[in-house]
Amino acid sequence: MSKLFVVPTPVGNLEDMTFRAIRVLKEADLILAEDTRTSAVLMKHFEIQTPMTSHHKFNEHKSVEGIVRKIKGGETVALVSDAGTPAISDPGFLVVRECIRAGIEVECLPGATAFVPALVSSGLPNEKFCFEGFLPQKKGRESRMKELATEQRTMIFYESPFRLVKTITQLSEFFGSDRQAAVAREISKVYAETVRGTLEELKEHFTKKEPKGEIVFIVGGAPAVEKVKRNKYKDIEAE
């Protein structure tokens, strides 16, 4: 039965590709790729010869209708991004939504996503967390940081290495320089590393050592100050 497959691809090490993902990409009639040049390297490595076409944020609004028609016409289409799971800070949401509206079955395969290993290896609480992706670069940036200053769950951000120190500096102003955090970069690649510490310590580290590569920035949640106060008042009343 024709459907849309959302297929995660490695964020670094090609060995992170699953057997099922390879099979689905080989059996599909068409692969939608964020950048066909980037995906071509992966396809060549795993000897996948399925035709590819570009599907990115600049053309997805125009191409989605044709994609839906292809699947409704009996074709099986697979969606990939440059790395990780499509639609997570990458193109994909629009075509998934339109396929669902058109009654087309959508199946997302489990697989690589950069923020999961970054969160687990950070050492910060991970039973509850919120994924923020990229912060606004200009409009709404400071207001979003102010809103997140009281967020008690661990927060996950994606960030460019060129903006990392600026972001850490700004978050220090709103969150406090002693807030615990971690920076994971080049996940699953040769030079992968995780740097942990307070926001102040991370700022000092990356000011001296310029950050490079793909970055996931994990920040601990705010202390539950109000909850502590309420419990204290209850104890006083009980006395």
Buried (B, 14 or more C-beta within 10 A) or exposed (E): EBBBBBBBBBBBEEEBBBEEBBEBBBEBBBBBBBBBEBBEEBBEEEEBEBEBBBBBEEEBEEBBEEBBEBBEEEBBBBBBBBBBBBBBBBBBEBBBEBBEEBEBEBEBBEBBBBBBBBBEBBEBBBEEBEBBEEBEEEEEEBEBBEEBBBBBBBBBBBBEBEBBBEBBBBBBEBBBBEBBBBBBBBBBBEEBEBBBBBBBBBBBBBEEEEBEBBBBBBBBBBEEEEEEEEEEEEEEEEE
